[in-house]
């Protein structure tokens, strides 16, 4: 998880959006848009759809300009498939609007709300404010009626434009975008897809449309034949995706939107939509950024849904909110992101802490400072932060060794250093809670630390003279070096003392080899294997009495 490349992509995008606003000469606030289909658990890849416009909208507000960030819930989309881990019986609802499908576990009003709810909670924790728009409600209210009628009048032009871009690749992509652009039996193109009045699915084919009466007649695979008068209807169907998207750009006055790179390729939704919004709906395409893939590593136990990718709520169990924001802020949208839940999480926290120290010392680059400021919270809001910043890897080791015992944890953390006055674990939260959650939810069983119940008498009897001397030097220095910094200097310094060198002597290759040998010996005697938590933390956790008991030759 190396740091992002130089360049403030947020500021550059905000410059473009504000310039576009001036060109349009619009008096209304600038609009940044996101769109998500709540067809299943809303995962960390979906979160990029929110975070890219969020940072741009936040930058515009920081400059003193009004800006709305709208989240358009595509909850009037069809259910395409049943997510892994949910009953196969829900397959009967495939083709119905997401708001017409029951909640899979019965705790919310419908399928869409079941997946929206935890995502809303995560956005609030991340400091992301959006204006939510339900497309079910928009279609049902009739506010799109004039634009639907316009699209139907212009169906030949729309069909011809789509036809110029239609390739086998685009058709395959369209299926992934919930696109169901069926033609009638006569081959005429219709941009409106009705939901069947009998079965509720979109397994329909338009048979005819009368421009004068706006009556649309259709047939469904279930056998139903019916008619819909579009000029008088509320709902009953929707525009297909490649037409619906540009229609909404014009309706909402969208000035900025981001989308997956698949929407940005030649012939994709954005290319087609940019022409449709101008030629059919009388609007302008937004400033657009395509964003790349979000990969996940080491999250086998983290997913909040069986078989699904981790959600923002899952990630916030182990990542502080500013840190999760930083993952998205520091990368340009066209760069891929990997969110690691394995041991790499320690490096991520280390990098974040190092950036904080650079910022305090005035040594950070401007683009680094901007990314950090945006990560700490949106304009006018600072997200909760840990008062006493301790290394995540150390807190995780303590959580592992104490199994979450608060009294033991407090005892160990009080010994971290002379400059730490730890009267309560609250000053180490929320990071301590994240570390405990990571140990419990992400650390494999084979990675957990099991301290020896009794001393390894056989190995202690086999100690060489040099090993015996090293352990003696370590035990002799415990009391006067009983702090994290002191024990760190001690365990690295024992081989130097054995070689007759000062503790400040730089480690040569020979000294590094001797240090590694000592560490393996200590791990073997303390936890029964050749690796484990960082030795200074392990020693602090065990306490002087237990360390002497396990290491003292007899």
Beta strands, then each sheet from edge to edge (+ up, - down):
strand 1: 30-36
strand 2: 67-73
strand 3: 131-134
strand 4: 192-194
strand 5: 204-209
strand 6: 215-220
strand 7: 225-229
strand 8: 237-239
strand 9: 256-260
strand 10: 287-291
strand 11: 294-297
strand 12: 337-340
sheet 1: 3+ 2+ 1+ 9+ 10+
sheet 2: 4+ 8-
sheet 3: 5+ 6- 7+
sheet 4: 11+ 12+
end
